[in-house]
Amino acid sequence: MPGSEGTDQSSGDETAGAVMDAEQSPAIEQIPVASFGGNDTRAVIAVTLAGIGAFFNLNATQPLLPLFEQIFHASKAAVGITVSAATLAVAFSAPFWGALAERVGRRRIIVVSIFLLALPTILAATASNLSQLVFWRLLQGVVMPGVFGVTIAYIAEEWPRHRVPQVISIYVSGTVLGGYLGRIFTGVAATHHLFPYVEPSWRVGFVAIGACDLVFGVLLWRWLPRDSTPSGGGTEATAFRQHFRNPQLIATFAVGFNVLFSLMATFTYVTFYLAAPPFGLSPAQLSALFTVYLVGLVITPFGGVWISRVGSRTALIVSIAVGIVGILLTLVQSLPVILLGLVLCSSGVFICQSASTTYIQREAQSGGRASAAGLYVLFYYLGGSVGGVLPGMLWHYGQWKACVALIIIVQLITVAIAGGIRISSQIVRCWRNYEEMRIARLRTTDSPCQQARKPSSA
């Protein structure tokens, strides 16, 4: 197919180009993917909608936490469970969805999951107490990885390798937009008339998000191309063993844990910080706070190009450093400076997410990318779950300053791990070279009979 032969643009860093080594798939090769024209445009829009739809739901309760604290007469840590319950369920259900997708097909799982997601989202609006709300949030989290976790593998398997970094960056931009809109819907609905003749309520936001899930499901069903033939059953355990034997994948799983830990800790507990004096922001104003996410819509697509040039490891370290500067700026008692700090924090996380998901799809073998993505999502959202609860336990000791200190420690650990990816990759490469040399020597050491036959065979 014209334009499908991409070249690896890495320059010195073996992580550069990331998933550009993903294999081509006939499902997408049949449509013109060299540009954004034709059916490829609809395919790219479809995977972007998958990111928007899933992340519409994930963090929808974040701007509502101070309100829930009053309505349900609960502690900050207790209402924070409405966030961590969803992320924890995402973490533990992601490997299941990844394995199932490799058995029955990625497209089928993505479409079915987005329709299923609408049910607990709408039912969350009926919750009469905190326990019921946590239950429905838990069910939301169980279904979500069937959308965004499998979509990552779908992109890596179905697009030509030179297009994968671009499409993943656009997909991540969609997740950014979805996370922003979900927070806006619930926060604004709690204090303003989201629809005519409907009284303001946080419940309205959940109903609106559930309705959007159904719309996204129809669009994905119509626009998402059929994927390549699934690899079949019986290989999931082998694939998981292979992933855990790869030190580079393990290091990337750890990076994912730390990245979402930092994001969830920051944006969950900064709402309490800004809802209290001297800022005193309302739920609607706290929702507007997440407008900083929109910066990621601009930065992330450019980040995909940057990652291809400098490599995933360098991108991870630089973006984490930017995030550390951003979190320190939130300690300044000035709302504009705090907003700038949050912009830097979120932008750093989005670049980290693009770099790590790109790298994970490069390192995983073809046919096992969905399960590798599932494991990455597991560790990623385990980090988010811990990040939604642990800072609340430290709040009594130093409030927001204690949270900032914890986040910086985690980010410094992430830098150390990202640096370790390079070291581990060098060790693995040296070992592979040694094995290849040893096998080559064994092959050249032939028996006398084999040596005698060589001239005649020549």
LINTASUL-V739001 format. One record per backbone hydrogen bond with DSSP energy under -0.5 kcal/mol. NH is the residue of the N-H (numbers start at 1). CO is the residue of the C=O. Records with the same first field share a line. If there is no record, write none. Layout:
NH=CO / CO
This chain:
4=1
6=4
14=12
16=13
18=15
20=17
21=18
22=19
25=158
28=25
29=25
30=26
31=28
33=31
40=37
41=38
42=38
43=39
44=40
45=41
46=42
47=43
48=44
49=45
50=46
51=47
52=48
53=49
54=50
55=51
56=52
57=53 / 54
58=54
59=55
60=57
62=59
64=61
65=61 / 62
68=64
69=65
70=66
71=67
72=68
74=69
79=75
80=76
81=77 / 78
82=79
83=80
84=80
85=81
87=83
88=84
89=85
90=86
91=87
92=88
93=89
94=90
95=91
97=93
98=94
99=95
100=96
101=97
102=98
103=99 / 100
104=100
105=101
109=105
110=106
111=107
112=108
113=109
114=110
115=111
116=112
117=113
118=114 / 115
119=115 / 116
120=116
121=117
122=118
123=119
124=120
125=121 / 122
126=123
127=124
133=129
134=130
135=131
136=132
137=133
138=134
139=135
140=136
141=137
142=138
143=139
144=140
145=141
146=143
147=144
148=144
149=145
150=145
151=147
152=148
153=149
154=150
155=151
156=152
157=153
158=154
159=155
163=160
164=160
165=161
167=163
168=164
169=165
170=166
171=167
172=168
173=169
174=170
175=171
176=172
177=173
178=174
179=175
180=176
181=177
182=178
183=179
184=180
185=181
186=182
187=183
188=184
189=185
190=186
191=187 / 188
192=188
194=192
198=195
199=197
201=189
204=201
205=201
206=202
207=203
208=204
209=205
210=206
211=207
212=208
213=209
214=210
215=211
216=212
217=213
218=214
219=215
220=216
221=217
222=218
223=219
224=220
225=223
231=102
232=102
239=235
240=236
241=237
242=238
243=239
244=240
245=241
246=243
247=245
250=246
251=247
252=248
253=249
254=250
255=251
256=252
257=253
258=254
259=255
260=256
261=257
262=258
263=259
264=260
265=261
266=262
267=263
268=264
269=265
270=266
273=269
274=270
275=271
276=272
279=276
280=276
281=274
286=282
287=283
288=284
289=285
290=286 / 287
291=288
292=289
293=290
294=291
295=292
296=293
297=294
298=294 / 295
299=295
300=296
302=298
303=299
304=300
305=301
306=302
307=303
308=304
309=305
310=306
311=307
315=311
316=312
317=313
318=314
319=315
320=316
321=317
322=318
323=319
324=320
325=321
326=322
327=323
328=324
329=325
330=326
331=328
332=329
334=332
338=334
339=335
340=336
341=337
342=338
343=339
344=340
345=341
346=342
347=343
348=344
349=345
350=346
351=347
352=348
353=349
354=350
355=351
356=352
357=353
358=354
359=355
360=356
361=357
362=358
363=359
364=360
368=365
372=368
373=369
374=370
375=371
376=372
377=373
378=374
379=375
380=376
381=377
382=378
383=379
384=380
385=381
386=382
387=383
388=384
389=385 / 386
390=386
392=389
393=389 / 390
394=390
395=391
397=394
398=394
399=395
401=398
402=398
403=399
404=400
405=401
406=402
407=403
408=404
409=405
410=406
411=407
412=408
413=409
414=410
415=411
416=412
417=413
418=414
419=415
420=416
421=417
422=418
423=419
424=420
425=421
426=422
427=423
428=424
429=425
430=426
431=427
432=428
433=429
434=430
435=431
436=432
437=433
438=434
439=435
440=436
441=437
442=438
443=439
444=440
445=441
446=444
451=447
452=448
453=449
454=450
455=451
456=452
457=453
458=454
